[in-house]
Amino acid sequence: MISLVQPGNTTLINDLCSLLKDAVDGGASVGFLAPLSAQDADKYWQHVFSELHSGLYLWVAIKDEKIAGSVQLALCGKQNGQHRAEIQKLFVLREYRGQGISSQLMKAAEAFAVQQGRSLLVLDTEAGSDAELIYRHAGWKAAGSIPDYAQSPSGGLRPTVYFYKFIQPIV
């Protein structure tokens, strides 16, 4: 089940912290270095919840009565960017990967973006990662890459790839 998280529903933070820790421990380049402390994970999710519905939206995938994945969508607030949004932080617990959860989360975020009048989505991910393959499979187009863009969880510098996807005709 995919659900849009409502502001103030902080009961999810513990499960979201576990999800983030699983992603970082599994090598996902999502802005954190390993080992991820419980304090850093909690601080991150507290910040996310403070931004919900101020242009940031969060979906969770529930499976076996726990959070199995999440994705965020940040609507561009600039006057010249009202047609676009950014996909951020797609996570799926390692034990649930390969079951279509990332696709379901992305479809929910894309459908919401269309409802918000957005026609273009952008994102970035580590070049050569499993995430890159997921985005390409879902119809995202690579716009370019930057070498040595960010540190991997283990500390080595890795390139990033920027992607875009048109989700509805431009009017």
NORBELQUI-V511586 format. One line per field, one symbol per residue. psi: psi as a letter, one per 40 degrees, with the letter a starting at -180 (. if undefined). burial: I if it has 9 or more other ideal C-beta (glycine too) atoms within 8 Angstrom, else O. Layout:
BEGIN
psi: ???
burial: ???
END
This chain:
BEGIN
psi: hhhhhiiegeeedddddddddddddeehgfeiiihhiddddddddddddeehefehihiihhhffiheiiiihhhheidefeeiihhighihhdeeieeedddddddddddddddeeiehiiiiihheiddddddddeeihheiihifdiiideeihiiihhiihheiih.
burial: OIOOIOOOOOOIIOIIIIIIIIIIIOOIIIOIOOOIOOOIIIOIIIOIIOOIOOOIIIIIIIIOOOIIIIIIIIIIOOOOOIIIIIIIOIIIIOOIIOOOIIIIIIOIIIOIIIOOOIIIIIIOIIIOIOIIOIIOOIOIOIOOIOOOIIIIIOOOOIIIIIIIIOIOOOO
END
